[in-house]
Amino acid sequence: MRRVMDGETVYVSVRSLDSETETDRLGNPVYEWAEPVAVDHVLASVIDAEERDYSRPDGYVATYTLAFPRGCTLDLRGAKVTVGGRELTVIGDPVHVNSPLAWDMRVTAGVHDG
């Protein structure tokens, strides 16, 4: 009997610039998030406390590694991802890579502590 890896369903809210207020009073971009969409078959792995990198910019602490399936076409940069009821923020700019696997986009996500 062959075992099939399935993953779980996560909910993703992609960001875009706020159409009314593109920047705040200090010139920083202001974003708004779209309604969450379900993405099935995502492999989620918790990053152990010993493996966490606390030196990331902007106060983010990476807490999960997510492997998104090949069919995911969302722009995940800065997106909010809900995994197991916990809202996380995507760190960096994930891209699809050449891979023989069904999961070709590795995403680091975490919480904002600052």
ZADO-183298 format. One record per residue (C-alpha): residue in three letters; x, y, z; residue number from 0. Coordinates in pm, 1 decimal. Layout:
// residues N
[site 'ALA'; [X; Y; Z]; NUM];
...
This chain:
// residues 114
[site 'MET'; [0.0; 0.0; 0.0]; 0];
[site 'ARG'; [138.7; 337.1; -101.4]; 1];
[site 'ARG'; [115.8; 625.9; 146.1]; 2];
[site 'VAL'; [31.2; 969.0; 9.2]; 3];
[site 'MET'; [140.1; 1288.7; 181.9]; 4];
[site 'ASP'; [-150.8; 1530.5; 184.6]; 5];
[site 'GLY'; [-75.7; 1837.2; 396.9]; 6];
[site 'GLU'; [-335.8; 2069.0; 543.3]; 7];
[site 'THR'; [-556.7; 2358.9; 443.6]; 8];
[site 'VAL'; [-427.0; 2705.4; 532.8]; 9];
[site 'TYR'; [-592.6; 3041.7; 474.6]; 10];
[site 'VAL'; [-401.6; 3318.2; 296.5]; 11];
[site 'SER'; [-476.3; 3691.7; 283.5]; 12];
[site 'VAL'; [-259.8; 3866.2; 25.4]; 13];
[site 'ARG'; [-171.6; 4230.3; 68.1]; 14];
[site 'SER'; [-197.8; 4530.4; -159.6]; 15];
[site 'LEU'; [-137.9; 4901.4; -113.3]; 16];
[site 'ASP'; [-431.9; 5078.4; 46.4]; 17];
[site 'SER'; [-605.5; 5255.1; -242.3]; 18];
[site 'GLU'; [-694.7; 5560.4; -31.2]; 19];
[site 'THR'; [-377.0; 5600.3; 178.1]; 20];
[site 'GLU'; [-72.0; 5460.8; 3.1]; 21];
[site 'THR'; [170.5; 5588.1; 269.6]; 22];
[site 'ASP'; [146.7; 5691.0; 632.8]; 23];
[site 'ARG'; [269.1; 6024.6; 771.1]; 24];
[site 'LEU'; [626.6; 5889.0; 783.7]; 25];
[site 'GLY'; [622.6; 5768.8; 423.2]; 26];
[site 'ASN'; [584.1; 5396.6; 503.7]; 27];
[site 'PRO'; [351.8; 5196.1; 279.4]; 28];
[site 'VAL'; [4.2; 5123.0; 417.8]; 29];
[site 'TYR'; [-136.1; 4784.0; 318.8]; 30];
[site 'GLU'; [-478.0; 4626.6; 317.0]; 31];
[site 'TRP'; [-540.7; 4252.8; 306.0]; 32];
[site 'ALA'; [-783.0; 4067.6; 82.4]; 33];
[site 'GLU'; [-1037.5; 3820.7; 216.5]; 34];
[site 'PRO'; [-866.9; 3491.5; 308.0]; 35];
[site 'VAL'; [-861.5; 3215.1; 49.2]; 36];
[site 'ALA'; [-810.7; 2848.1; 129.2]; 37];
[site 'VAL'; [-499.4; 2675.0; -3.6]; 38];
[site 'ASP'; [-509.7; 2296.5; 29.4]; 39];
[site 'HIS'; [-223.0; 2048.7; 64.5]; 40];
[site 'VAL'; [25.5; 2280.5; 239.0]; 41];
[site 'LEU'; [294.5; 2106.0; 442.9]; 42];
[site 'ALA'; [342.6; 2290.0; 774.3]; 43];
[site 'SER'; [636.4; 2239.0; 1007.4]; 44];
[site 'VAL'; [693.1; 2416.6; 1338.8]; 45];
[site 'ILE'; [1041.3; 2564.7; 1382.1]; 46];
[site 'ASP'; [1182.7; 2456.6; 1718.9]; 47];
[site 'ALA'; [1286.5; 2729.0; 1963.0]; 48];
[site 'GLU'; [1652.2; 2625.2; 1925.7]; 49];
[site 'GLU'; [1635.0; 2671.4; 1546.2]; 50];
[site 'ARG'; [1460.0; 3010.9; 1545.7]; 51];
[site 'ASP'; [1646.0; 3310.7; 1411.4]; 52];
[site 'TYR'; [1572.8; 3605.9; 1638.5]; 53];
[site 'SER'; [1790.4; 3846.0; 1437.2]; 54];
[site 'ARG'; [1538.6; 3896.8; 1155.9]; 55];
[site 'PRO'; [1455.2; 4255.6; 1055.6]; 56];
[site 'ASP'; [1141.3; 4435.0; 1169.4]; 57];
[site 'GLY'; [1097.3; 4219.7; 1480.1]; 58];
[site 'TYR'; [972.2; 3903.7; 1306.7]; 59];
[site 'VAL'; [1036.8; 3566.0; 1467.2]; 60];
[site 'ALA'; [1011.8; 3272.0; 1228.4]; 61];
[site 'THR'; [790.4; 3003.4; 1381.1]; 62];
[site 'TYR'; [679.9; 2791.0; 1082.1]; 63];
[site 'THR'; [813.4; 2659.3; 755.4]; 64];
[site 'LEU'; [539.7; 2602.4; 497.9]; 65];
[site 'ALA'; [570.7; 2415.9; 169.1]; 66];
[site 'PHE'; [310.2; 2538.0; -80.2]; 67];
[site 'PRO'; [193.5; 2319.3; -369.0]; 68];
[site 'ARG'; [297.4; 2382.5; -726.8]; 69];
[site 'GLY'; [-50.9; 2509.7; -820.4]; 70];
[site 'CYS'; [-44.8; 2804.1; -577.6]; 71];
[site 'THR'; [-25.3; 3126.4; -779.8]; 72];
[site 'LEU'; [-71.4; 3376.4; -493.5]; 73];
[site 'ASP'; [183.3; 3651.2; -431.8]; 74];
[site 'LEU'; [281.8; 3555.1; -76.9]; 75];
[site 'ARG'; [518.0; 3844.0; -2.2]; 76];
[site 'GLY'; [394.4; 3998.2; 324.1]; 77];
[site 'ALA'; [78.1; 3786.4; 318.0]; 78];
[site 'LYS'; [-101.4; 3670.9; 631.0]; 79];
[site 'VAL'; [-134.4; 3293.9; 665.2]; 80];
[site 'THR'; [-360.1; 3120.7; 916.5]; 81];
[site 'VAL'; [-224.3; 2781.9; 1020.1]; 82];
[site 'GLY'; [-409.9; 2581.5; 1282.4]; 83];
[site 'GLY'; [-601.8; 2890.8; 1392.0]; 84];
[site 'ARG'; [-286.5; 3099.0; 1436.7]; 85];
[site 'GLU'; [-226.3; 3404.5; 1215.0]; 86];
[site 'LEU'; [130.0; 3438.5; 1087.9]; 87];
[site 'THR'; [304.9; 3677.8; 849.6]; 88];
[site 'VAL'; [510.0; 3556.2; 553.8]; 89];
[site 'ILE'; [872.7; 3662.2; 587.7]; 90];
[site 'GLY'; [1063.5; 3748.2; 269.5]; 91];
[site 'ASP'; [956.9; 3702.8; -91.7]; 92];
[site 'PRO'; [886.6; 3332.7; -159.1]; 93];
[site 'VAL'; [915.3; 3205.5; -515.5]; 94];
[site 'HIS'; [856.2; 2877.8; -694.0]; 95];
[site 'VAL'; [1171.6; 2674.7; -762.2]; 96];
[site 'ASN'; [1242.3; 2385.8; -996.5]; 97];
[site 'SER'; [1150.2; 2074.9; -802.6]; 98];
[site 'PRO'; [1031.7; 1726.3; -891.5]; 99];
[site 'LEU'; [803.7; 1738.2; -586.8]; 100];
[site 'ALA'; [444.1; 1858.3; -572.7]; 101];
[site 'TRP'; [556.1; 2132.5; -329.0]; 102];
[site 'ASP'; [783.8; 2382.0; -500.7]; 103];
[site 'MET'; [757.5; 2696.2; -286.2]; 104];
[site 'ARG'; [909.3; 2703.7; 62.3]; 105];
[site 'VAL'; [777.9; 2981.1; 285.5]; 106];
[site 'THR'; [899.3; 3104.0; 622.6]; 107];
[site 'ALA'; [627.2; 3255.8; 838.0]; 108];
[site 'GLY'; [619.9; 3394.4; 1186.6]; 109];
[site 'VAL'; [493.0; 3640.3; 1438.1]; 110];
[site 'HIS'; [577.0; 4007.1; 1474.8]; 111];
[site 'ASP'; [742.0; 4097.2; 1802.7]; 112];
[site 'GLY'; [816.7; 4462.7; 1773.5]; 113];
